[in-house]
C-alpha cells in the first residue's frame, strides 16, 4: 500500500469520479448531497481497495453508493420543501422549455420511493442490464423488473402533471 493510499485508487477516482458523481446526483437530486454521498462511499471503499481493485471496483462502488443513499433516505426527515411562485411566461416561445422538462423529470424521479429511484437510475441512467442492477441492489432480477414497471407507471402519471405545473 502506498503512503497516499492503495495502488490505483486515485487513478480510478480521477477516471470514474465524474460518472459516479452523476449517479450520486441522480439518486439524491442535490449537487451538495451528491458530493457528500460520493465522498462517503469512497471513504467506505478506500480501506477495502486492495481486495476489490481487480474485481469490478466500479460495480462495488456503485452498490456502496446505492446502499449508503438508501440508509440516508431511511433516516432523513422528508417534510415540506418550500417553493417560490414561478413567474408568468412573457411570450409564446419558451427558451427554457428543455430546462423545465429536465427539472420536471428530476422532480418526478425524486418523488419515487428510494428503491424505485435506485432501479430507475441504475437501469435507465446508468444503462445497466436487469441482472447487473439486481446484483448492485442485492435482489432478484424479477424485483428489478417489477420495481422498474411500478416506477415507470408512476412517472407516466406524475410527469405530465409536473410539466403542466411548470407551465402555469
N, C-alpha and C positions, 0 to 999 in steps of 0.2 A: 504494500500500500504506500502510495506517495505521501509526502508530508501535507500536500494540499488536498488530498482526498484520493479515493480509489481511482485506479487507472481507467481512463476513458470516460469517466463520469462528466467532467467539464465539457469534453468534446460532444458527448451525447446531448447534454443540456443546450449547448450552443446550437447544435444542428436541429434538434427536435423541439426545443423550447417554445418557439412561436406557435407551432401546431398544437402542442399540449396546452398552451395558454388559451388558444381558441376553444379547445374542448372545455376548459375550465370556465371560460366566459359563457359558452353556450349552456353550461349547467347552472351557473349562478345568475346570469343576466346582469352582472355588475362587474365593471372592469377591476375595481379595487378588491372585491371579494374573490374574483378570478385569480388575481395575483397572489392573494393570501392562500387560496386553495392550492394553487400550483406549488407555492413555496412550502406549504405544509406537506404535500405529497412528496416533493423532492427530499425534504428532511426525513421522511419516513423511509424512503428508498435508499438514501445515501449509505447508511450503515450496512445494508444488505447487498450493495452493488457487486461485490466480488462473487456472490452466489448467482446473481441474476443477469450479469452483463452478457453472458454468452447464450442466454436462453430467453429471447424475446423481451428485452427490457422495456420496450415501449408498451407492450401489452400489459406488463406487470404494473407500470406506472399509470397507465390508463385505468386499470382496475383500482389502483390506490386512489386515484382522483375520484372515481365514482363512489367508492365506499366512504371516503372522507367527506365528500359532499353530502351523501345520504345521512351520515351521522350528524353533520352540521344542520341539515334540513330538519331532522327529527327534533333537535334541541332548540332550534330558533323559534321565537315567537313570530307568528305571521299575522300581525294585526293590520290595521288600516294603513294605507300608504297615501299621503296627501297628494293631490294632483291639482294643478292650476287650470284655469279655463283656457281653452285654445282660442286664438283669435279667429274671426271670420275670414274666409277666403276673399281676396281682393278682386280676383278676376277668374275667368274660366280656365285658363291654363295654370296648372299646378306644377311648378318646377320641382316640388318636393314630394310628389306622389310616390316615387320609388322609396324614399326615406320613410314615408308614412307606412307603406306596405311592410318594409323591413321591421319597423318598430311594432306594428300590429302583430306580425309573425312572432317577434321576440316576446311580446306580451302574452300571446296565446300559448307559446311554449312554456313560459314561466308559470302560467296558470295550471299546467298539468301537474298531477301528483309526481313526487320525486322519482318513483320507479319508471313511470311512463316517460317522463322527461329524459331520464338516462337512456332509455331504449331509443327514443327519437334522436337524441344526439349521436349515439353510437351507430345506429342504423343509417340515418339519412344525412347527417352532417359529417361523420367520420367514415361513412360508407363501408361499415363492417358487415360481414355476412351474418346471417341469423346465428350460426354456430359460434362465430367469433364474439358476437355481442353476448351470447349466452355464457361463454367462457369468462368474459370480463365481469358479468353480473353474477356469476356463480349460480345460474339457474338452468332449467331445461330450455331447449330451443322452442318448444311449444309455448312456454311462458313468454319468451321474447315476441313470438308471433301474436299472441293474444294481447299483450300489453301494447304492441305497435298498432294493432287494429283498434283497440279502445282509444289510444291517443289520437290516431288519425280521425276517428269518428268525432271526438271532442274538438279537434282542430277545425274540421269541416264545419262544425256548428258555430264555434266561437270566433273564428277568423272573420267571417263576413260582418258579424256584429261589431267587432273591434275596428274594422276598416270603416264602417259606416259612422261609428262614434268619432273617429278621427276626422272625417269629412265634415261633420256638423260643426 
